[in-house]
Amino acid sequence: MFVRYYSPAPPLRPYVRHYMVVHIRATGGQPLPAPKPQPPGPVQSLYFYPRDAMRTTHYGQGRDIGVGRSILVGPQVSRVDLHFAPDHLVVRVACQPGGLHRLLGVPVRELYDFALDSRAVLGPALDEVADRLAETTDYQQMVTVVEAYLLHAARRLAAPTRPLDQLLPQLLSGWVARPVEQLAHEVCLSPRQFERQFVERVGMGPKLYARVARFDQAFRLKEACPALDWLAVALHCGYYDYRHLVRDFREFAGATPPQLLAAEAAHNYLVGKA
């Protein structure tokens, strides 16, 4: 198994948080029997799958969905289970909040709880990127290919930076208790203007985004610090109590916190054996 994160070039840092390359080859050429649970999070992304095709189970839509060579993932509020193919290779561009819209002009509002074939939005240039990724086995070169496309896109499409764009990356954690009126004042907008520009960039309203960001923070904190009990996690992330946290887990992940962690552990165990 290969997993590595790469930092973007300086001109892309206002738009891109990181690149991620994951490559898993299953023993015996069979798909992994346990899917990877992918609960919603605040990061929107551009994905490439240069090798075997993957499929997903979308809890919100209640169906299995095939995944193309490249997809755009917008603002999500539903869990998705990822069913890895025998030769699973993914190159992910994880965007800053609002970065997908600002860098590539993606209409994120239309991708609410939805993933779309990238070519339908960004055109046939994505085919060339996907072809070049399929031709190389060098992971660094894969990142270089994707970044060259993004740098070219930034020169053509990137929107001017506004005060809200500088604020958005700060809102990934620790802002649940800050009123919208205060945030709007910080970027010299009325509450109505703030909400409109927020939805344009992020694809959902600020209050829902805050809930998704807090839920994601809680799940990642427990993963990173398994010795913490769930009540401590809940209070650290701004929940009133454990039941408050469970409500969000049931809504966004379709499971209790221990159930979601167990599904993640089952997948990771099989990946470790692959």
Secondary structure, DSSP 4 states (H G I P E B T S, - for coil): -EEEEEPPPGGGTTTEEEEEEEEEE-GGG---SSPEEE---S--EEEE--SS--EEEETTTTEEEE--SEEEE----S-EEEE--SEEEEEEEEEPTTHHHHHH---GGGGTT-EEEHHHHH-THHHHHHHHHHH---HHHHHHHHHHHHHHHHHHHPPPP-HHHHHGGGGGSS-TTS-HHHHHHHTT--HHHHHHHHHHHHSS-HHHHHHHHHHHHHHHHHHH-TTS-HHHHHHHTT-SSHHHHHHHHHHHHSS-HHHHHHHHHHHHHHHHH-
